[in-house]
Amino acid sequence: MPYYMRFLVLASFITAITAVGAVTSFTLPFLTVVPFSLQVLGVYLAGGLLPPKWAFLSMMTYLILGALGLPVFAEGGHGVAILVGPFGGYLWAFPIAAWAMATLTGSTTRKSRLIAGLAVNLIIIYLGGMIGLILTTQATVSHAFLEGVVPFIGWDALKAVIAFPIIRKARAFTIARWGENSYQQAG
């Protein structure tokens, strides 16, 4: 099977994982209006398992499916209104975060690079979320940070702890099976 087909299948699978992660969402109204979900795990996996182009396309596909009306966003949300609403900034950051992580980490299995990639991924998502909250609700920077970032740090760190060994093992397998150049050839 050609490299691009392998990454196409994996990108599709990660898009589906991200959608399933959104279905598992819940809101704690006394803490924040932003829903808790497992979507970020999908973004971590996209950035960690795919070459940059495929990571970006996987998350863009996710956004397009939601914009077209499939209930793939948190709490079964769908449609363009979600993308331009208060939580849209997080969603728009997903393709950029996945691309940045994939670009930063390349095909390495080094712990430090993977941890840095996970951190950059999350920072981009948080920045996008804060920008979305500020633009749509006129929140202050501190309010957007306190409501849109602080409650999620532990939750998203836990998802990074789950994603890290998956990414590391899958990369080691990919390199052993198809060679280190498979990322460059498919990218």
C-alpha positions as a Markdown table, in Angstrom:
| # | Residue | x | y | z |
|---|---|---|---|---|
| 1 | Met | 0.0 | 0.0 | 0.0 |
| 2 | Pro | 1.4 | 3.4 | -0.9 |
| 3 | Tyr | 2.5 | 5.7 | 2.0 |
| 4 | Tyr | -0.2 | 8.3 | 1.3 |
| 5 | Met | -2.9 | 5.6 | 1.5 |
| 6 | Arg | -1.7 | 4.5 | 5.0 |
| 7 | Phe | -1.7 | 8.1 | 6.2 |
| 8 | Leu | -5.1 | 8.8 | 4.6 |
| 9 | Val | -6.6 | 5.8 | 6.5 |
| 10 | Leu | -4.9 | 6.9 | 9.7 |
| 11 | Ala | -6.0 | 10.5 | 9.2 |
| 12 | Ser | -9.6 | 9.4 | 8.7 |
| 13 | Phe | -9.4 | 7.2 | 11.8 |
| 14 | Ile | -8.1 | 10.1 | 13.9 |
| 15 | Thr | -10.9 | 12.4 | 12.6 |
| 16 | Ala | -13.3 | 9.8 | 13.8 |
| 17 | Ile | -11.6 | 9.5 | 17.2 |
| 18 | Thr | -11.9 | 13.3 | 17.6 |
| 19 | Ala | -15.6 | 13.2 | 16.8 |
| 20 | Val | -16.1 | 10.4 | 19.3 |
| 21 | Gly | -14.1 | 12.4 | 21.8 |
| 22 | Ala | -16.6 | 15.3 | 21.4 |
| 23 | Val | -19.6 | 13.0 | 22.0 |
| 24 | Thr | -18.1 | 12.2 | 25.5 |
| 25 | Ser | -18.4 | 15.9 | 26.5 |
| 26 | Phe | -19.9 | 17.4 | 29.6 |
| 27 | Thr | -20.2 | 20.9 | 31.1 |
| 28 | Leu | -19.6 | 21.9 | 34.8 |
| 29 | Pro | -21.6 | 25.2 | 34.9 |
| 30 | Phe | -20.2 | 26.1 | 38.3 |
| 31 | Leu | -16.7 | 26.0 | 36.9 |
| 32 | Thr | -16.9 | 27.1 | 33.2 |
| 33 | Val | -19.3 | 27.3 | 30.3 |
| 34 | Val | -16.8 | 25.6 | 28.0 |
| 35 | Pro | -17.5 | 21.9 | 27.7 |
| 36 | Phe | -15.0 | 19.2 | 28.9 |
| 37 | Ser | -14.4 | 16.6 | 26.2 |
| 38 | Leu | -11.8 | 14.2 | 24.8 |
| 39 | Gln | -11.4 | 16.1 | 21.5 |
| 40 | Val | -7.9 | 17.3 | 22.4 |
| 41 | Leu | -6.8 | 13.7 | 22.6 |
| 42 | Gly | -7.6 | 13.5 | 18.9 |
| 43 | Val | -5.6 | 16.6 | 18.1 |
| 44 | Tyr | -2.7 | 15.2 | 20.1 |
| 45 | Leu | -2.9 | 11.9 | 18.0 |
| 46 | Ala | -3.1 | 13.8 | 14.7 |
| 47 | Gly | 0.0 | 15.8 | 15.5 |
| 48 | Gly | 1.8 | 12.9 | 16.9 |
| 49 | Leu | 1.0 | 10.1 | 14.4 |
| 50 | Leu | 0.7 | 12.0 | 11.1 |
| 51 | Pro | 3.0 | 14.1 | 8.9 |
| 52 | Pro | 2.2 | 17.8 | 9.1 |
| 53 | Lys | 0.0 | 18.0 | 5.9 |
| 54 | Trp | -2.0 | 14.9 | 7.0 |
| 55 | Ala | -2.4 | 16.2 | 10.6 |
| 56 | Phe | -3.8 | 19.5 | 9.3 |
| 57 | Leu | -6.1 | 17.7 | 6.8 |
| 58 | Ser | -7.4 | 15.4 | 9.5 |
| 59 | Met | -8.5 | 18.2 | 11.7 |
| 60 | Met | -9.8 | 20.3 | 8.8 |
| 61 | Thr | -11.9 | 17.3 | 7.8 |
| 62 | Tyr | -13.3 | 17.2 | 11.3 |
| 63 | Leu | -14.3 | 20.9 | 11.1 |
| 64 | Ile | -15.8 | 20.5 | 7.7 |
| 65 | Leu | -17.9 | 17.5 | 8.9 |
| 66 | Gly | -19.2 | 19.6 | 11.8 |
| 67 | Ala | -19.9 | 22.7 | 9.6 |
| 68 | Leu | -21.9 | 20.5 | 7.2 |
| 69 | Gly | -24.2 | 19.5 | 10.0 |
| 70 | Leu | -22.9 | 16.2 | 11.4 |
| 71 | Pro | -23.1 | 16.4 | 15.3 |
| 72 | Val | -19.3 | 16.0 | 15.8 |
| 73 | Phe | -18.7 | 18.9 | 18.1 |
| 74 | Ala | -18.9 | 18.9 | 21.9 |
| 75 | Glu | -22.3 | 18.1 | 23.3 |
| 76 | Gly | -23.6 | 17.0 | 19.8 |
| 77 | Gly | -23.1 | 20.5 | 18.4 |
| 78 | His | -23.0 | 21.0 | 14.6 |
| 79 | Gly | -23.1 | 23.7 | 12.0 |
| 80 | Val | -21.3 | 26.9 | 11.2 |
| 81 | Ala | -22.7 | 28.7 | 14.2 |
| 82 | Ile | -20.5 | 26.6 | 16.5 |
| 83 | Leu | -17.4 | 27.6 | 14.5 |
| 84 | Val | -18.2 | 31.3 | 14.9 |
| 85 | Gly | -19.5 | 31.1 | 18.4 |
| 86 | Pro | -17.7 | 31.4 | 21.7 |
| 87 | Phe | -16.0 | 27.9 | 21.4 |
| 88 | Gly | -15.1 | 28.2 | 17.8 |
| 89 | Gly | -11.6 | 29.5 | 18.6 |
| 90 | Tyr | -10.7 | 26.2 | 20.1 |
| 91 | Leu | -12.0 | 24.3 | 17.0 |
| 92 | Trp | -10.2 | 26.6 | 14.5 |
| 93 | Ala | -7.0 | 26.0 | 16.5 |
| 94 | Phe | -7.2 | 22.2 | 16.1 |
| 95 | Pro | -5.7 | 22.0 | 12.5 |
| 96 | Ile | -3.0 | 24.6 | 13.4 |
| 97 | Ala | -2.1 | 22.8 | 16.6 |
| 98 | Ala | -1.9 | 19.4 | 14.9 |
| 99 | Trp | 0.2 | 20.8 | 12.1 |
| 100 | Ala | 2.6 | 22.6 | 14.5 |
| 101 | Met | 3.1 | 19.4 | 16.6 |
| 102 | Ala | 3.7 | 17.3 | 13.6 |
| 103 | Thr | 6.2 | 19.8 | 12.2 |
| 104 | Leu | 8.0 | 20.2 | 15.5 |
| 105 | Thr | 8.3 | 16.5 | 16.3 |
| 106 | Gly | 8.9 | 15.2 | 12.8 |
| 107 | Ser | 9.3 | 11.4 | 12.9 |
| 108 | Thr | 11.3 | 11.4 | 16.2 |
| 109 | Thr | 10.6 | 9.1 | 19.2 |
| 110 | Arg | 12.6 | 11.3 | 21.5 |
| 111 | Lys | 10.8 | 12.0 | 24.8 |
| 112 | Ser | 11.7 | 15.7 | 25.0 |
| 113 | Arg | 10.6 | 16.5 | 21.4 |
| 114 | Leu | 7.3 | 14.7 | 21.9 |
| 115 | Ile | 6.6 | 16.4 | 25.2 |
| 116 | Ala | 7.5 | 19.8 | 23.6 |
| 117 | Gly | 5.1 | 18.9 | 20.7 |
| 118 | Leu | 2.3 | 18.1 | 23.1 |
| 119 | Ala | 2.9 | 21.3 | 25.0 |
| 120 | Val | 2.9 | 23.5 | 21.8 |
| 121 | Asn | -0.2 | 21.7 | 20.6 |
| 122 | Leu | -2.1 | 22.6 | 23.8 |
| 123 | Ile | -0.8 | 26.2 | 23.9 |
| 124 | Ile | -2.1 | 26.8 | 20.4 |
| 125 | Ile | -5.5 | 25.3 | 21.3 |
| 126 | Tyr | -5.7 | 27.5 | 24.4 |
| 127 | Leu | -4.7 | 30.6 | 22.5 |
| 128 | Gly | -7.3 | 29.9 | 19.9 |
| 129 | Gly | -9.9 | 29.3 | 22.6 |
| 130 | Met | -9.1 | 32.5 | 24.4 |
| 131 | Ile | -9.2 | 34.5 | 21.2 |
| 132 | Gly | -12.6 | 33.0 | 20.4 |
| 133 | Leu | -14.0 | 33.8 | 23.8 |
| 134 | Ile | -12.6 | 37.4 | 23.7 |
| 135 | Leu | -14.0 | 38.1 | 20.2 |
| 136 | Thr | -17.4 | 36.6 | 20.7 |
| 137 | Thr | -18.2 | 37.5 | 24.3 |
| 138 | Gln | -16.0 | 40.6 | 24.9 |
| 139 | Ala | -14.4 | 38.8 | 27.8 |
| 140 | Thr | -11.2 | 40.3 | 29.1 |
| 141 | Val | -7.9 | 38.4 | 28.6 |
| 142 | Ser | -7.9 | 37.4 | 32.3 |
| 143 | His | -11.5 | 36.2 | 32.2 |
| 144 | Ala | -10.9 | 34.2 | 29.1 |
| 145 | Phe | -7.8 | 32.6 | 30.7 |
| 146 | Leu | -9.6 | 31.9 | 34.0 |
| 147 | Glu | -12.7 | 30.4 | 32.3 |
| 148 | Gly | -11.2 | 29.0 | 29.0 |
| 149 | Val | -7.8 | 27.6 | 30.1 |
| 150 | Val | -7.4 | 27.1 | 33.9 |
| 151 | Pro | -10.2 | 24.6 | 34.4 |
| 152 | Phe | -8.8 | 22.4 | 31.6 |
| 153 | Ile | -5.1 | 22.2 | 32.4 |
| 154 | Gly | -5.2 | 19.1 | 34.5 |
| 155 | Trp | -7.8 | 17.4 | 32.2 |
| 156 | Asp | -5.7 | 18.1 | 29.1 |
| 157 | Ala | -2.5 | 17.1 | 30.8 |
| 158 | Leu | -4.1 | 13.7 | 31.6 |
| 159 | Lys | -5.0 | 13.3 | 27.9 |
| 160 | Ala | -1.3 | 14.1 | 27.1 |
| 161 | Val | -0.2 | 11.4 | 29.5 |
| 162 | Ile | -2.5 | 9.0 | 27.6 |
| 163 | Ala | -1.4 | 10.1 | 24.1 |
| 164 | Phe | 2.3 | 10.1 | 24.8 |
| 165 | Pro | 2.9 | 6.3 | 25.0 |
| 166 | Ile | 0.5 | 5.7 | 22.1 |
| 167 | Ile | 2.4 | 8.1 | 19.9 |
| 168 | Arg | 5.8 | 6.8 | 20.9 |
| 169 | Lys | 4.9 | 3.2 | 20.3 |
| 170 | Ala | 3.1 | 3.9 | 17.0 |
| 171 | Arg | 6.1 | 5.9 | 15.8 |
| 172 | Ala | 8.6 | 3.2 | 16.7 |
| 173 | Phe | 6.4 | 0.7 | 14.9 |
| 174 | Thr | 6.0 | 2.9 | 11.8 |
| 175 | Ile | 9.7 | 3.6 | 11.6 |
| 176 | Ala | 10.6 | -0.1 | 12.1 |
| 177 | Arg | 8.0 | -1.2 | 9.5 |
| 178 | Trp | 8.2 | 1.5 | 6.8 |
| 179 | Gly | 11.3 | 3.4 | 7.6 |
| 180 | Glu | 11.9 | 6.9 | 8.9 |
| 181 | Asn | 11.4 | 8.4 | 5.4 |
| 182 | Ser | 7.7 | 7.3 | 5.4 |
| 183 | Tyr | 6.8 | 10.6 | 7.1 |
| 184 | Gln | 8.6 | 12.7 | 4.5 |
| 185 | Gln | 7.4 | 10.7 | 1.5 |
| 186 | Ala | 3.7 | 11.0 | 2.6 |
| 187 | Gly | 4.0 | 14.6 | 3.7 |
